[in-house]
Amino acid sequence: MDAKKGVLAVVVLFIGFYMFKDPSGLAELASAGAGEGWGLTTQLFEATIRFLNELF
């Protein structure tokens, strides 16, 4: 349990430091991550639909 809190604290500190040093870079990273996440989600749904179509 303590290790989880420690890792969470390190992640929060890193994000805070990154926001302070390069806020536009963090915004670009978040935007790119969201775009890739959406791409993976649509790819998953398309694969699921193809699988169900082949199954039935």
N, CA and C atoms as an extended XYZ file, in Angstrom:
168
Properties=species:S:1:pos:R:3:atomname:S:1:resname:S:1:resid:I:1 pbc="F F F"
N         0.825       -1.191        0.000 N   MET     1
C         0.000        0.000        0.000 CA  MET     1
C         0.869        1.256        0.000 C   MET     1
N         1.955        1.247        0.760 N   ASP     2
C         2.834        2.411        0.824 CA  ASP     2
C         3.563        2.635       -0.494 C   ASP     2
N         3.879        1.559       -1.200 N   ALA     3
C         4.552        1.699       -2.488 CA  ALA     3
C         3.649        2.399       -3.495 C   ALA     3
N         2.349        2.096       -3.466 N   LYS     4
C         1.408        2.752       -4.374 CA  LYS     4
C         1.347        4.248       -4.112 C   LYS     4
N         1.331        4.612       -2.847 N   LYS     5
C         1.297        6.031       -2.486 CA  LYS     5
C         2.583        6.718       -2.923 C   LYS     5
N         3.701        6.033       -2.777 N   GLY     6
C         4.982        6.602       -3.185 CA  GLY     6
C         5.055        6.815       -4.681 C   GLY     6
N         4.600        5.832       -5.436 N   VAL     7
C         4.603        5.954       -6.895 CA  VAL     7
C         3.662        7.073       -7.332 C   VAL     7
N         2.498        7.155       -6.709 N   LEU     8
C         1.545        8.220       -7.029 CA  LEU     8
C         2.150        9.593       -6.734 C   LEU     8
N         2.841        9.711       -5.611 N   ALA     9
C         3.472       10.982       -5.255 CA  ALA     9
C         4.541       11.369       -6.272 C   ALA     9
N         5.337       10.409       -6.714 N   VAL    10
C         6.376       10.685       -7.710 CA  VAL    10
C         5.753       11.117       -9.034 C   VAL    10
N         4.682       10.453       -9.443 N   VAL    11
C         4.009       10.819      -10.690 CA  VAL    11
C         3.430       12.223      -10.600 C   VAL    11
N         2.784       12.541       -9.483 N   VAL    12
C         2.201       13.879       -9.309 CA  VAL    12
C         3.302       14.936       -9.310 C   VAL    12
N         4.409       14.673       -8.636 N   LEU    13
C         5.520       15.627       -8.625 CA  LEU    13
C         6.121       15.805      -10.014 C   LEU    13
N         6.252       14.728      -10.762 N   PHE    14
C         6.801       14.820      -12.110 CA  PHE    14
C         5.893       15.643      -13.008 C   PHE    14
N         4.582       15.407      -12.945 N   ILE    15
C         3.644       16.171      -13.765 CA  ILE    15
C         3.675       17.640      -13.356 C   ILE    15
N         3.734       17.917      -12.069 N   GLY    16
C         3.824       19.300      -11.603 CA  GLY    16
C         5.094       19.979      -12.091 C   GLY    16
N         6.215       19.282      -12.030 N   PHE    17
C         7.482       19.837      -12.517 CA  PHE    17
C         7.409       20.084      -14.017 C   PHE    17
N         6.827       19.132      -14.748 N   TYR    18
C         6.703       19.255      -16.194 CA  TYR    18
C         5.800       20.437      -16.552 C   TYR    18
N         4.714       20.630      -15.798 N   MET    19
C         3.820       21.766      -16.036 CA  MET    19
C         4.561       23.083      -15.791 C   MET    19
N         5.416       23.124      -14.795 N   PHE    20
C         6.142       24.345      -14.466 CA  PHE    20
C         7.215       24.653      -15.507 C   PHE    20
N         7.915       23.628      -15.981 N   LYS    21
C         9.024       23.836      -16.897 CA  LYS    21
C         8.588       24.017      -18.351 C   LYS    21
N         7.595       23.246      -18.795 N   ASP    22
C         7.201       23.262      -20.212 CA  ASP    22
C         5.701       23.002      -20.344 C   ASP    22
N         4.865       23.995      -20.035 N   PRO    23
C         3.419       23.764      -20.076 CA  PRO    23
C         2.891       23.485      -21.483 C   PRO    23
N         3.476       24.101      -22.499 N   SER    24
C         2.993       23.842      -23.863 CA  SER    24
C         3.368       22.425      -24.298 C   SER    24
N         4.519       21.950      -23.869 N   GLY    25
C         4.910       20.575      -24.178 CA  GLY    25
C         3.989       19.567      -23.524 C   GLY    25
N         3.585       19.849      -22.287 N   LEU    26
C         2.654       18.964      -21.592 CA  LEU    26
C         1.299       18.959      -22.284 C   LEU    26
N         0.867       20.131      -22.756 N   ALA    27
C        -0.412       20.213      -23.467 CA  ALA    27
C        -0.358       19.423      -24.770 C   ALA    27
N         0.756       19.522      -25.496 N   GLU    28
C         0.908       18.760      -26.738 CA  GLU    28
C         0.930       17.261      -26.454 C   GLU    28
N         1.625       16.874      -25.390 N   LEU    29
C         1.689       15.463      -25.014 CA  LEU    29
C         0.313       14.922      -24.654 C   LEU    29
N        -0.453       15.696      -23.897 N   ALA    30
C        -1.799       15.268      -23.512 CA  ALA    30
C        -2.705       15.177      -24.731 C   ALA    30
N        -2.585       16.122      -25.647 N   SER    31
C        -3.398       16.111      -26.863 CA  SER    31
C        -3.063       14.905      -27.734 C   SER    31
N        -1.784       14.639      -27.902 N   ALA    32
C        -1.369       13.489      -28.703 CA  ALA    32
C        -1.812       12.182      -28.050 C   ALA    32
N        -1.695       12.120      -26.736 N   GLY    33
C        -2.125       10.918      -26.014 CA  GLY    33
C        -3.614       10.675      -26.146 C   GLY    33
N        -4.395       11.750      -26.072 N   ALA    34
C        -5.849       11.616      -26.220 CA  ALA    34
C        -6.207       11.174      -27.635 C   ALA    34
N        -5.513       11.725      -28.617 N   GLY    35
C        -5.767       11.336      -30.004 CA  GLY    35
C        -5.432        9.875      -30.254 C   GLY    35
N        -4.314        9.425      -29.722 N   GLU    36
C        -3.929        8.022      -29.879 CA  GLU    36
C        -4.882        7.101      -29.125 C   GLU    36
N        -5.320        7.548      -27.961 N   GLY    37
C        -6.291        6.757      -27.196 CA  GLY    37
C        -7.587        6.585      -27.959 C   GLY    37
N        -8.046        7.662      -28.608 N   TRP    38
C        -9.264        7.586      -29.407 CA  TRP    38
C        -9.057        6.664      -30.604 C   TRP    38
N        -7.895        6.741      -31.230 N   GLY    39
C        -7.591        5.869      -32.364 CA  GLY    39
C        -7.602        4.395      -31.957 C   GLY    39
N        -7.025        4.086      -30.820 N   LEU    40
C        -7.022        2.708      -30.332 CA  LEU    40
C        -8.428        2.235      -29.981 C   LEU    40
N        -9.239        3.131      -29.428 N   THR    41
C       -10.614        2.772      -29.084 CA  THR    41
C       -11.426        2.448      -30.335 C   THR    41
N       -11.303        3.279      -31.362 N   THR    42
C       -12.043        3.008      -32.600 CA  THR    42
C       -11.545        1.738      -33.265 C   THR    42
N       -10.250        1.500      -33.197 N   GLN    43
C        -9.690        0.271      -33.769 CA  GLN    43
C       -10.229       -0.955      -33.033 C   GLN    43
N       -10.356       -0.875      -31.724 N   LEU    44
C       -10.897       -1.979      -30.937 CA  LEU    44
C       -12.347       -2.258      -31.313 C   LEU    44
N       -13.167       -1.205      -31.438 N   PHE    45
C       -14.567       -1.397      -31.792 CA  PHE    45
C       -14.716       -1.953      -33.207 C   PHE    45
N       -13.895       -1.485      -34.152 N   GLU    46
C       -13.952       -2.018      -35.508 CA  GLU    46
C       -13.580       -3.494      -35.534 C   GLU    46
N       -12.565       -3.870      -34.770 N   ALA    47
C       -12.166       -5.273      -34.708 CA  ALA    47
C       -13.257       -6.129      -34.071 C   ALA    47
N       -13.914       -5.606      -33.035 N   THR    48
C       -14.999       -6.337      -32.384 CA  THR    48
C       -16.168       -6.538      -33.344 C   THR    48
N       -16.503       -5.503      -34.092 N   ILE    49
C       -17.605       -5.611      -35.069 CA  ILE    49
C       -17.256       -6.616      -36.144 C   ILE    49
N       -16.024       -6.576      -36.661 N   ARG    50
C       -15.612       -7.569      -37.678 CA  ARG    50
C       -15.670       -8.980      -37.125 C   ARG    50
N       -15.230       -9.161      -35.887 N   PHE    51
C       -15.253      -10.480      -35.265 CA  PHE    51
C       -16.679      -10.988      -35.131 C   PHE    51
N       -17.582      -10.132      -34.650 N   LEU    52
C       -18.973      -10.560      -34.485 CA  LEU    52
C       -19.632      -10.831      -35.829 C   LEU    52
N       -19.303      -10.066      -36.853 N   ASN    53
C       -19.847      -10.329      -38.191 CA  ASN    53
C       -19.366      -11.668      -38.736 C   ASN    53
N       -18.111      -12.004      -38.496 N   GLU    54
C       -17.585      -13.295      -38.952 CA  GLU    54
C       -18.162      -14.449      -38.136 C   GLU    54
N       -18.452      -14.193      -36.888 N   LEU    55
C       -18.963      -15.218      -36.007 CA  LEU    55
C       -20.405      -15.583      -36.352 C   LEU    55
N       -21.214      -14.576      -36.655 N   PHE    56
C       -22.623      -14.829      -36.950 CA  PHE    56
C       -22.842      -14.640      -38.414 C   PHE    56
